[in-house]
Amino acid sequence: MRLPGINDLIQDLQLAKQIAIEDRNPNALIMATVSQAKLLGLDKPIIKDVNADAVQSISDLMNELANDDQLLPKRISHAQDEY
């Protein structure tokens, strides 16, 4: 017996959605839709590309933060704006 692939699972959930529509069962419809989204990875946040050369080492960042009182609030503000 083979394990079902993603296409098989999506088809099964599509059938479950159709049955939920016919039975007028909104909860089942929502669950099948959410399950499809999870299988497709649509429930995950989008991660921005990071350039490895632009990444600062932890020790460099800690030294920078220790030497500049205003840097930490600036970094926090930047992170909130970016993400």
VENFENCOR-V435954 format. One record per backbone hydrogen bond with DSSP energy under -0.5 kcal/mol. CO is the residue of the C=O (numbers start at 1). NH is the residue of the N-H. Records with the same first field share a line. If there is no record, write none. Layout:
CO: NH ; NH
//
This chain:
5: 9
6: 10
7: 11
8: 12
9: 13
10: 14
11: 15
12: 16
13: 17
14: 18
15: 19
16: 20
17: 21
18: 22
19: 23
20: 25
21: 24
24: 26
25: 29
26: 30
27: 31
28: 32
29: 33
30: 34
31: 35
32: 36
33: 37
34: 38
35: 39
36: 40
37: 42 ; 43
38: 41
41: 44
46: 48
50: 52
51: 54
52: 55
57: 61
58: 62
59: 63
60: 64
61: 65
62: 66
63: 67
64: 68
65: 68
68: 71 ; 72
70: 74
71: 75
72: 76
73: 77
74: 78
75: 79
76: 80
77: 81
78: 82
79: 83
//
